[in-house]
């Protein structure tokens, strides 16, 4: 069951048993990193719960109204609450009080077509405090015929009172070989597939998003920057660089993340450690790059990169952050 979702056999077994249990918890919390398949499995599970035969085998009207392949989620007994983009900034907003109040109002109604109503909240850890306290009321007095599936990357930001009223279902990283095979099936070249499986750290969803973001083209910009060190005229160098002048915030974050991973690989090579490289497909280039670095300088550079990433993930301007990154890394290299 749910073979379209890669890995997570233990989770699938738990959910299968849940379907046939006489007494079952009203709220499940799916915990795990982004891209592990939490949302996809939650949708497949919701479809099965709403299916007339309890199989989700696409043979009934309920399944037709939960067609995950074309994005048709129009079943009258299904509710999906997730983060939305801010129309002005383009950034993902936290889940606020208004959509939670709307959810609570909807939950008061009995099922229309299925035996249960199913609600998925994607991004529980992004709820504002007011929204979370309001949602707590629904968990404290849940409708008898409603199953609530909550998705979060971490429980650190969740209210203890919410955690005490849910059953936690943990999603672990998918084995590297499974992600690698899945990428090969999508016609990704072998060397790139292995590197991508490692960079995505056991997340097929993250690997596919990285492909969409042209991860290897961005990484080439990272390598080109490191190859250019030391910079003779640092300010002249950064002017006109795509990763300084043209990248949007999401692209800049990817650039900085990849720089961190390349520096990590350089540190492993410099220390002659027997650890797999993330960027295994460009190992020869990495061995050439490492000759100009001292181990303490690599560590110092990695600290700077982490600080820049945090700043970019906040509200610091992209161009300012990238210029600062280039100048600081150049100074460390020259020490």
N, C-alpha and C positions, 0 to 999 in steps of 0.2 A: 504494500500500500504506500502511496505517495512516493513512487520511484523517481518522479521528476525532480525531487529534492535530493541533492547529493549528500551522502553520509548521514550522520545522526541516527544510527540504527536504534540506539537506546531510547532516544526521544520518541521515535516513531512507535516503538514497542509500548511505551508508557501511554501515548495518545490512543493507540489501538485498544489497550485495556480500558482506558477511560470511556470509550464509546460503549462498552458492554457492561460497565459497572452499574449496579443498582443505585448506589449512593456515590455522588461525585461532587467535587468542589465546584463552586460557581465561578471562581476566578483563577486563571493560570497566568503566571508571569514568565515569559520567555526572556531569558537573560543571555547576552552574548554580544560579541563585537559585530559591527555593521558588516553586511555582506555574507554572513554565514548561512543565510537561508531562513532566518526567523520569520520574516513576513511571508515568504512564499509558503512555508509549512503551515503558518497560521491560517492563510487563505485556503489552502487545501483542506485543512482540518475543519474550518468553518463550512466549506462546501459539503464535506461529508456529514457534518452535524445537521445540515439543512436538507440533505438528500432524502427523498421519500423511502429509499431502500436502505439508507445508512451506509452506502458504499462510495458515493461520489463518483459513480461510474458513467456519468453523462447520459443516463437513460430516462431521465424524468424532467419535468418542467422546472423544478428547483435547480437542477444542475445547469439547465439552459440559462437560467437567470444568474448563475455564478460561473460564467465562462471566463476562466482566468487567462486563457490564451489571447482573447481579444479585449480583455479589460472590462467586460460587461459584469458589473457587480450590482445589478438592479433588483436583487431579491428583496421583497418587502420586509423580510425579517432579519436583514443584515445591515449592520451599521459599521462604518469605517471612519475613525477619527484619527487624523494625522497632521503633522506640521505642514504649514503652507509657506509659500514665498512672499516676502514683502514686496509689493508692487513697485515701491520706490527704490529700494536698495538692492533687491534681488536676493537678499539673504534669507535663510530659513528662519521663520519666527517660532518662538516658543508657543506651546498650546496654552491659550488663555482661558479666562473664566467663561466667556460667552459660548464657545462650542461645547464646553462641558455642561453648562446649564441646558443647552439644547439636547444633548445626549440624555441627560436625566429626564427631561420631559418626554422624549421618545420612548425611554425604557418603561414608562408607566403603561404603555399599551400592550395588550396580549398579542401573541403571534398571529399572523394573518394566514399564512400558508403552511408553515412547518410546525413541528412540535415545540421547537425552541426558537428563541431569538438569539442571535450571535452578534457580539460587539467586539471589534478589534480596535485597540488604541495603540498606534505605532508612534513611539517616542514618549513614553510615560515619563522618562527622566528629563524631558524638556518642558514639562508642565510648570507653570508658575505656581508659587506657593498657594495663592488664592484658589487657583483651579484645582490643585491637588486636594486641598481641604474640602472643596465642594464635591469632588469626585469621591472622597472618602465616605460621604453619606450614602452613595449608591452601593459601595462595598459593604457598609454596615447593615443595610436593609435591601439586599438584592432581590429583584423580581424572581419569582419561583421558576419561571421558564426562560431564564436568560443565562447564557454562558459568556463570560467576559475574558478575552484573551489580551493580555498586556505585553507590549514589547519594549525592552529597554536594553541599553548597552551595559549599564552598570547599576547596581543597587545603591551606590554611595549617595546619590542625589534624591533618593526616594524616602518618603516619610516612613518612620518605623511603624506607624499605625496602619499604613497601606501594606507594608511587608508582612505584617502579622495576619493579614486577612486573605493572603493569596498562597497558592502552591507554586514554588519556584521550579522552573524547568530550565536547566542550564545547557547552553549550546557551546560545545568545544570546537576549536579549530579543526578543520577537515584535514586528514592526513595529506601531506605534500604530494604523494604519488597519485591520489585521487584527483586533486586539482590539476596536476600535470596531465593526466590522461584525458580529463574533461577538456582541457585547452587544446590538446592534440586533435580531439574529435571536432574541434572548431577550426581546424586547419592552421593553428599557430605553429610556426617552425619549432623543432625540438629544442634548440638552445634557448630560444626566447620563451618557450613554454615553461622550461625548468626555472629560469630566472624569475618569471612572472609568478610562478607557484610559490617561490620563496619570498619575493617582495610582498605578495598579498597575504602572507603568513596564514595559510590555511583557509582563505576565504575566496571561494569562486566568484561570488558577487563582486568583491573588491577587485579581483583580477580582471573581470570583464569591464568594470568601470574604468580601470587603468588603461585598458586597450582603447576605450572610447575617448579617453583623455590624451591619446597618443603618447603613452608613457615613454616609449623608447626614443621618440623624437625629443621629448623634454630632457631625458637623461643625457642625450648627446650634447645638449646645451650645457648641462652640468659638467660633463667631461671636458668640453671645449674650454670652459671657464678655468678648470683646474689645470689644464694643459698650458693656459696662457700665463700662469703664475711663474715668477713674480711680475707684476704689472709695472711697466716703465712709467706710464702716465695713467694712473688709476681712473681719474674722472673722465679722461678722454675715452678710456676703454668702455666704461659703463654706458656712455651716451649711445643710444641707438640699439643697444642689445635688446632683443625681443623680450627676454625674461625680466628686464628692468623697465622698459618703456611700454610694452604692449600687453603683458600678461594680466589677465583678470585675477581676482583674489584666489579663486580655486586653482588656477594654473600656477600661481606663485607658490601656494602652499605645497603643490605637488613638486615643484622645482626644489624647494627647501627640504622636503621630506626625502627626495631622491639624493640630494647632496649629503644628507645625514647618513643614508645607507651606503653611499660610495665611500665616505670618510670612515665609516665603520669597517668596510671591507679593507680599506687601506691600513687601518690599525691592525686587523687580523694578519695581513700579509707582513707588515713591519714587525709584528711580535712573533711571527712564524708559528702562529697558533693553528692547531688542527681542527678548525671549525669551518663549516661550509660557508661560502660566500653568497651573499644575496645576488650580486651581479656576476654570476658565474659565466655568463656568455661573453663578457669583456675582460676576462681575467688577465689576458696579455697586456691590455691597455692599463689595467690597474697596477701591474708589476712595474710598468714604465713610470707611472705617476708617483709611486711611493718613494722612489729614489730621492726626491727633493724634499721629503718630509722627515721631521724628527717625531718620535712617538709622543713626547709631551705636547708638541705643537698640534698634532692631530687631535689629541684629547681636548685641548683648549679650543680648537676650531669646532669640535662637536658641541661643546658647551655654548658657543656663540650661535651656532645654527639652531639649537634647541630654543634659545631665547628669542631669536628672530621668528621662529615658527609660532611661538606663543603670542608674539606681538601681532603677527599677520592674522592669527586666528581671532584676534580681538578687533580693534578699530584703527590700528595704525595704517597709514596709507601704504599702498602696495609699492609704489615707486621709491618712497623714502626707505622702506624696509629693505628692499632689494639693493639699493645703493649702499646702505649701511652694511649689509651682508658682504658685498663685494669688497668694500674698503677694509673691513675688519679681518676678513679671511686673508686678504693680501698682506696686511701688516703682520699677522701671525706667521704666515709663510716666510716672511723676510727676517724674522727674529733669529 
